[in-house]
Amino acid sequence: MTIEIKTSTLEPVRNTFANIERRFGDKPASRYQEATYDLQAETNFHYRPLWQPEFELNDKNRTKIVMEDWYALKDPRQFYYGAYVQQRAKMQEAAESSYAFFEKRNLADYLSDDVKNLLITYLIPLRHIENTANLNNMYGCAFGYGTAITQALLYNAMDRLGIAQYVSRIGLMLDGNTGQSLIESKQHWMENPAWQGMRALCEEMTTVEDWFEVVLAQNLVMDTLVFNLFYEQLDGKLASMGGRDIAMLTEFMQAWNKDVSKWFDSVLKTVASESDENKAMLHAWTDKWQSKVRDALRPVIHELLEPEALDLAVAELEKRIKKAGITA
Amino acid sequence: MSAKKLNLKDKYRLLTRDLDWEYSYADRKKAFPYEEFEGIKITDWSKWEDPFRLTMDAYWKYQAEKEKKLYAIFDAFAQNNGHLNVTDARYVNAIKIFLTGVSPLEYQAYQGYAHVGRQFGGAGARVACQMQSIDELRHVQTQIHAMSHYNKYFDGFQDWTHMHDRVWYLSVPKSFFDDARSAGPFEFLIAISFSFEYVLTNLLFVPFMSGAAHNGDMATCTFGFSAQSDEARHMTLGLEIIKFLLEQHEDNVPIVQKWIDKWFWRGTRLLSIVAMMMDYMLPNKVMSWKEAWEVYFEEAGGALFKDLARYGIRMPKFVEVTEKEKEHISHQAWWIFYNYGHAAGFHTWIPSDEELDWLSEKYPDTFDKYYRPRWELAKKMEAEGKRFYSQALPQLCTTCQIPMGFTEMDDPTQIAYRSSDYEGEKYHFCSDGCKHIFDEEPEKYVQSWLPVHQIYQGNCGGASVEEVLRDYYKLNLGADNLDIKGSPDEQRWKEWKGVA
């Protein structure tokens, strides 16, 4: 049996905003649609930026990618702010309980010095890579075009800050909240020859001008390789060294990577299928950055994992590239 | 282990700015290229005091809780036809102005803070700006969702983003934020974080939200409460940026003073629309504009500038003019809209007798003398079937873009005209403040997209004003514009309320 509460219904004058109606017809719209489409100013800008007079404030020409409608890059997760923070809050809650468990049971005490050293030398420095990812996604957010892509890039940028903080907290759990492990791991980042290729590459990425290029270099190439190597393959190695519990602390990163890959793959697919020129551009960029990231990772992976590890990660990347329809 | 456990401040530093490092391989100036051209000297970013300490996990958690509550109210509001609880249909016009005029500024704030949140070399400042960027995105999106229900039942909301890019009076707020975003990163922060969020927010955000609370608008009011803790964070950022710049180098002081002068005046002009909203558009009044100005600027702002005096910062230029303007500005602004009600995306009206009396009481020195007679005349003409609309397009101030309707403040019967010559052209202004801003940066303001000029140049389609309004602005003529009296909004309201 169903019960029915009688409410007074008033006939609405319209179902949604006019811009949404022009795009999708006169029918009720989703919150994602109303909070995304056509929010960004399109025309009649008053002044050119003092810092980039060659462009308008919002300008499609800040990338070589050409889209008829930048709002075609919609987010399959339908993240507007409210949906985004609520989804991340759930992930955060799970992570928090793992971190609390790890701390309460003093699981760090059960890790061998070898494992601790490995983490400090090779895992904790990822906080700096995440910082670069934060900058690169902010860059895309600030210079990108249309709310559909720029809001997703901002969510991504904030996620990267969050991940950098989770990685830092792993360090703080190893050193009993003194910060010593973070100082050591930063020294590795700054001085250990194995890391210098990656550090140089991170620095270089923050000087790239084309926002779509840097977003692709980061979110497709760098992330696929780094997440595969440091969160999946390293996970196996840690388990074999008696460091299985670390997986509790990197679960967030693994789940997160799955979530954003879904979004970014769909962005790439839409861009690639828009035109042959776009496809060629994406192809040239993936080629260029794949070889750069590979070279940069080689020394550190050489010390950390089995010889075939890098090839395995690259195979993963190639699968994604193919899936997105980025071909020569 | 000998090392000491971290305190909260050091821990936050490790979780934010310590993520950054000194570059050795790439040119850091190429990565952060916009820090120097404004002449601001930063000697040591590490002196930046984090205005708040919020890690991302805590941010997700708190904000998700707030969103959950907010959207529960929005749902209940829609389900129960919450729009029927507002004081009367006139009130809704205040939030039409909010959605078309203010929400797009929240969007620009999101973009502006994203830009500085990438461009500052100091990671502490960067992270604070990034958090403000995502907060501002929250604000524009929750405002859209709050208004979404009103849009289904009232006219004038439906094409807010299209309108913001084109409609004459909306170029006032749009040019304000275009101005800030097109400036360098430090000016942007002085403009928005300090002058706007810190000094003037109580005169923009609070009047709309209090107006909502006083007029039964649960959706907007709940949004306002939910945004309060975000706003508090934004204000602390505003205070930190000014202290930081002033403490970094004495050469920064005159630059910062120049920006404060400019943005204070820019801000007061933008607020004239809030002034008229408070005095004329709210069926249940919160307080008069004059009272709000006295409490929130003269008292609070006065104390603030006393504090800043030790850095060599003085009150903004032209502050003495605002002391006189608070008596006039709301009346003159609403009169402009009453005259151009056919070209506005919201409804206008003549104040009721009770409202005229309220205005007389709140403005004893000016209202009866200068403004009441106008409204009495308008009332008489309307009763005789001679409702008057100005057909000629008004001249606009090149800086603030408001029609030139404001008067000399010492002689409220005389329209104020100022002008400057630049490269063989003459530019017009509504006030000394606006002229001064132009004269400091003429090469910027000659670029202004002035709606009236654009119409005359044929850039807005149409041979007639009506075509511009209908085809270029996409106003639904006869529904969105003109007086509330006889409008479809009023008609529906009467039907819902069962009054003839």
Interface residues (C-beta under 8 A of the other chain):
Chain A: T7 S8 L10 P12 V13 R14 N15 T16 F17 A18 N19 E21 R31 E34 A35 D38 L39 Q40 A41 E42 T43 N44 F45 H46 Y47 R48 P49 L50 W51 L57 N58 Y80 Y81 G82 V85 Q86 R88 A89 M91 Q92 E93 A95 E96 R127 H128 E130 N131 N134 L135 M138 Y139 C141 A142 T147 T150 Q151 L154 Y155 A157 M158 D159 L161 G162 A164 Q165 Y166 S168 R169 L172 D175 G176 N177 T178 G179 Q180 L182 K186 W189 M190 Q196 R199 A200 E203 E204 T206 T207
Chain B: M1 A3 K4 K5 L6 D10 K11 L14 L15 T16 D18 L19 D20 W21 E22 Y23 S24 Y25 A26 D27 R28 K30 A31 P33 Y34 F37 T55 M56 D57 Y59 W60 K61 Q63 A64 E65 E67 K68 L70 Y71 Q79 N80 N81 P104 Y107 Q108 Y110 Q111 A114 H115 G117 R118 Q119 A123 V127 Q130 M131 S133 I134 L137 R138 V140 Q141 T142 I144 H145 S148 N151 K152 Y153 F154 D155 F157 Q158 D159 W160 T161 H162 H164 D165 R166 S171 K174 S175 D178 D179 R181 S182 A183 G184 P185 K444 Y445 Q447 S448 W449 Q454 K474 P488 R492 W496
